[in-house]
């Protein structure tokens, strides 16, 4: 989290980022479409954008009470990252518990 605050405080511009691929992770009680406005704006400016539904929400819905580990909860995110082409870089953005998932 400190590095994110550092980036913001240093006035880093989107154009100067090494990668143009953002991956958004929602917070508790939300789903991937929570990021709709942000992802739409970024896509319009030619950034690659993905928003992930964590286990028990959105596309990965099932009984939330059956999720017993944090690893199981973040499995859609880890699967996504593991399936990126070798050498790929992304900017992970998480809200609420989504921040825990990306760190």
Backbone bond lengths (Angstrom), bond angles and torsions (degrees), N, CA, C in turn:
res aa  C-N    CA-C-N  psi(-1)  N-CA   C-N-CA  omega(-1)  CA-C   N-CA-C  phi
1 X - - - 1.440 - - 1.525 110.86 -
2 X 1.297 117.94 -36.81 1.454 120.88 -179.27 1.519 110.86 -60.41
3 X 1.333 117.35 -40.18 1.463 119.13 -179.16 1.527 110.99 -64.59
4 X 1.347 117.65 -35.65 1.463 120.29 177.07 1.518 110.53 -63.71
5 X 1.321 116.68 -44.43 1.454 120.82 179.01 1.530 109.66 -63.50
6 X 1.313 116.37 -37.11 1.461 120.83 178.60 1.525 110.11 -63.03
7 X 1.340 116.22 -45.25 1.462 120.56 178.77 1.522 110.98 -57.19
8 X 1.324 116.00 -47.30 1.455 120.41 -178.36 1.522 110.44 -64.01
9 X 1.323 116.63 -45.36 1.459 119.79 -176.33 1.529 112.14 -68.54
10 X 1.312 116.85 -21.91 1.465 120.61 179.41 1.524 112.50 -87.33
11 X 1.329 116.70 -2.65 1.460 120.00 177.82 1.513 113.57 69.72
12 X 1.322 118.05 31.97 1.460 121.86 179.30 1.527 110.16 -60.80
13 X 1.312 117.19 133.76 1.458 123.08 -179.91 1.523 109.85 -94.99
14 X 1.332 116.37 144.97 1.458 120.75 178.70 1.523 111.46 -56.09
15 X 1.314 116.85 -37.73 1.461 120.81 -177.18 1.524 112.70 -62.36
16 X 1.325 117.03 -23.03 1.462 120.10 -175.94 1.529 113.03 -92.04
17 X 1.319 117.85 -1.36 1.460 120.33 -178.29 1.522 111.08 -70.36
18 X 1.322 115.68 147.76 1.462 121.56 -177.90 1.523 112.14 -69.84
19 X 1.316 117.37 -29.83 1.459 121.52 179.89 1.518 109.47 -123.21
20 X 1.307 115.96 156.51 1.465 121.64 178.95 1.528 110.55 -115.98
21 X 1.331 117.03 22.23 1.462 121.87 -176.70 1.529 109.63 -114.36
22 X 1.319 115.87 114.47 1.458 122.33 177.93 1.521 109.89 -102.74
23 X 1.337 116.41 139.65 1.461 122.28 173.85 1.527 106.88 -124.47
24 X 1.330 116.05 118.24 1.460 122.52 -177.18 1.523 110.74 -102.42
25 X 1.338 115.39 138.10 1.466 121.63 179.23 1.528 107.69 -126.12
26 X 1.318 115.38 124.26 1.465 121.84 -176.51 1.527 112.37 -71.87
27 X 1.307 115.08 166.20 1.458 121.56 176.44 1.521 111.37 -91.46
28 X 1.322 115.65 -176.44 1.459 121.11 179.19 1.522 111.54 -59.88
29 X 1.311 116.44 142.29 1.472 124.53 179.08 1.524 113.78 69.64
30 X 1.309 118.52 9.51 1.462 121.47 179.87 1.526 109.74 -118.86
31 X 1.329 115.79 178.38 1.467 122.74 177.69 1.530 108.35 -135.89
32 X 1.319 116.24 175.68 1.466 121.17 -175.43 1.525 112.83 -57.33
33 X 1.320 117.63 -36.16 1.467 118.68 -177.93 1.526 112.34 -66.61
34 X 1.308 118.46 -8.30 1.468 122.78 172.95 1.531 110.08 -53.14
35 X 1.314 116.67 -31.12 1.462 123.14 -176.50 1.526 113.12 -89.80
36 X 1.332 118.73 9.22 1.461 122.50 -170.62 1.532 113.49 -50.48
37 X 1.316 118.16 -51.21 1.471 120.01 -176.87 1.526 111.44 -63.10
38 X 1.321 116.54 -43.54 1.465 120.68 -179.17 1.521 111.07 -65.65
39 X 1.338 116.60 -46.82 1.465 119.55 -178.15 1.524 111.11 -65.57
40 X 1.319 117.45 -37.19 1.463 120.88 178.86 1.526 110.68 -62.63
41 X 1.318 117.00 -45.78 1.469 120.43 178.94 1.525 111.70 -62.19
42 X 1.320 117.00 -42.59 1.468 119.87 179.58 1.529 111.52 -66.37
43 X 1.329 116.89 -40.90 1.467 120.01 178.47 1.525 111.04 -62.87
44 X 1.320 116.73 -37.53 1.467 120.75 179.02 1.523 111.85 -64.72
45 X 1.324 117.19 -23.84 1.464 120.77 178.47 1.526 111.51 -102.28
46 X 1.337 115.28 21.32 1.466 123.82 171.06 1.527 115.59 71.96
47 X 1.317 116.33 30.36 1.459 119.72 172.13 1.514 108.04 -96.17
48 X 1.325 115.96 150.00 1.458 120.72 173.51 1.524 106.51 -85.52
49 X 1.326 116.55 133.32 1.458 120.68 -174.09 1.521 110.21 -137.94
50 X 1.326 115.92 134.00 1.456 122.37 171.53 1.518 108.01 -130.19
51 X 1.329 116.09 145.06 1.462 121.62 173.85 1.525 106.74 -125.73
52 X 1.316 116.16 127.72 1.461 122.55 -172.13 1.522 110.59 -102.28
53 X 1.338 116.46 134.66 1.463 121.79 169.03 1.521 107.99 -89.70
54 X 1.312 116.77 124.99 1.460 120.92 177.61 1.525 110.03 -79.24
55 X 1.312 117.02 163.79 1.460 122.16 -178.83 1.523 110.19 -56.10
56 X 1.318 115.90 133.34 1.455 121.39 178.10 1.515 113.33 91.88
57 X 1.338 117.71 4.83 1.462 119.89 179.79 1.521 110.21 -143.36
58 X 1.320 115.81 154.97 1.461 121.13 176.58 1.511 113.25 53.61
59 X 1.334 116.37 -126.22 1.464 122.80 -176.97 1.522 112.68 -66.64
60 X 1.317 117.54 -18.30 1.464 121.64 -177.34 1.521 111.14 -109.18
61 X 1.326 116.65 35.67 1.455 119.60 -174.50 1.530 111.84 -74.37
62 X 1.287 115.43 133.57 1.459 124.83 162.81 1.513 106.44 -161.77
63 X 1.290 117.75 179.82 1.467 121.11 -174.84 1.523 110.61 -53.59
64 X 1.316 115.56 111.80 1.462 121.51 -178.18 1.525 111.64 -59.38
65 X 1.317 117.28 -29.63 1.467 121.16 -179.51 1.524 112.84 -68.39
66 X 1.329 117.16 -15.23 1.466 119.62 -179.94 1.533 112.26 -86.89
67 X 1.325 117.90 -5.04 1.467 121.69 177.06 1.522 107.13 -80.85
68 X 1.327 116.39 116.55 1.467 119.90 -172.96 1.522 114.28 -108.82
69 X 1.339 118.19 -12.62 1.464 120.05 -179.41 1.525 110.12 -136.17
70 X 1.312 115.17 155.78 1.461 120.53 176.47 1.527 109.95 -64.18
71 X 1.327 117.11 -37.33 1.472 121.36 178.51 1.519 111.12 -58.93
72 X 1.319 116.34 -39.95 1.460 120.81 178.63 1.538 110.16 -66.79
73 X 1.317 116.22 -39.69 1.464 121.75 -179.62 1.531 111.51 -62.84
74 X 1.326 117.73 -40.71 1.470 121.31 -176.53 1.529 113.22 -92.05
75 X 1.318 118.09 5.00 1.469 121.97 -175.57 1.537 113.48 -52.45
76 X 1.333 120.52 -43.12 1.472 118.28 177.81 1.531 112.82 -59.59
77 X 1.319 117.13 -36.30 1.468 120.68 177.90 1.522 110.89 -69.77
78 X 1.324 117.54 -46.18 1.470 119.36 -179.90 1.527 110.72 -64.77
79 X 1.329 117.47 -38.32 1.470 120.07 176.26 1.526 110.71 -61.26
80 X 1.325 116.61 -43.75 1.463 120.89 179.53 1.523 110.67 -59.62
81 X 1.323 116.45 -48.82 1.468 121.02 -178.07 1.524 111.17 -65.08
82 X 1.334 117.28 -41.82 1.466 120.76 179.91 1.521 112.06 -64.40
83 X 1.327 118.06 -25.56 1.464 121.51 -178.06 1.527 113.72 -94.22
84 X 1.320 117.36 3.70 1.464 119.80 174.06 1.528 109.15 -69.72
85 X 1.316 117.81 148.82 1.469 119.63 176.43 1.530 110.89 -58.71
86 X 1.329 116.22 148.52 1.468 120.98 178.64 1.524 110.51 -53.21
87 X 1.312 115.14 137.33 1.452 121.14 177.99 1.521 114.91 82.76
88 X 1.326 116.92 -0.73 1.466 119.98 179.63 1.519 110.83 -68.45
89 X 1.311 114.92 145.28 1.462 120.99 175.04 1.518 108.04 -124.55
90 X 1.320 115.51 141.01 1.454 120.83 177.60 1.522 109.26 -134.01
91 X 1.304 115.10 160.84 1.457 121.69 172.43 1.519 105.96 -104.78
92 X 1.323 116.70 114.71 1.458 121.82 -179.26 1.521 109.53 -89.65
93 X 1.332 115.76 129.82 1.463 121.70 179.89 1.517 107.56 -126.58
94 X 1.319 116.97 121.68 1.456 120.75 -179.63 1.511 111.96 -126.60
95 X 1.327 115.68 143.33 1.463 122.33 176.46 1.524 108.54 -111.54
96 X 1.323 116.75 134.84 1.453 121.57 175.02 1.538 108.88 59.54
97 X 1.316 118.41 -125.79 1.472 120.18 179.82 1.531 110.62 -66.96
98 X 1.328 117.44 -20.30 1.461 120.32 173.93 1.519 111.47 -60.81
99 X 1.339 116.61 -29.46 1.465 120.84 174.97 1.510 111.62 -65.84
100 X 1.339 116.65 -38.12 1.465 120.24 175.11 1.522 110.22 -64.66
101 X 1.321 116.07 -38.79 1.466 120.58 -178.00 1.523 112.27 -64.78
102 X 1.313 117.75 -37.76 1.461 119.91 -177.61 1.519 112.49 -82.35
103 X 1.329 117.34 -13.79 1.466 118.94 179.97 1.481 109.43 -97.34
